[in-house]
Amino acid sequence: MQQWEYHVELVDVSGFWSPNVDPSTLSLMLNKAGKDGWELVSIVDLNQAQGQSSRLIVTFKRPKAFN
């Protein structure tokens, strides 16, 4: 049976759509994880009041290596 290992990152997105934040930052993180063999499983938005986001929980998985 296939076994998996997981990697979770907490990403600060406060002000994500403001001119001070480059949205491509998330793309760079996702691409780096993909190159390291991680597959994106989910992104969960940690909403604040009025639906604004401040952080995302990004979860990845990859097949567990057996030695």
N, C-alpha and C positions, 0 to 999 in steps of 0.2 A: 504494500500500500504506500502511495506517495505521502511523504511527510513534508511539511512546510516550516520555514522560519519566517518570522515577521519583523518588520521594522516600522516604527511609528515616529513621526516628526510633528512637532507643534510649530506651526508657521504663523508669525505675527502678520496680520493683514490690515491692521488699523491704518486707515488712510489709503487703502489699496488703490482707490480710483482718484486720489488726489494727485496733483501735478508733481508732488514730492516723491511718489513711489512709482517705480518702474514695474508694470505688470509682467514683464518678461522674466522677472526674478523667479516666479513660480515655475515657469517653463524650463528655466535652467536647472532648477532643483529636480524636476521630474525627469528631464533628459539624462542628468547625471545618474540618477537612481536606475533608470533603464539600462544605461551602459554597464552598470554594476550587476545587472541581472535581476533587478527588482521589478516586479509587476505591480502597478497601482491597483489597490483593492477598493479603497474608498477615500472620500474626502468629506469630513463632517464639519459643518459650520457651527461654531460656538457663538450663537447670536447674543447680542446685548439688547437693550431696550430699543423699541421701534425697528427691530429687524436689522440693525447695523451689526456688522461683523467686526470682530477684533482678532480672532484667531481661528485657524483651521487645524483639525487633526487629520494628518495625511498618513494612511496606512498602506504598506507595501508587503508583498510576499514573494518568496522564491523557493524553489525546491531545496530541501535540506540536503547538504552534502554529507555523504557517509565516508568515513576514513577507513 
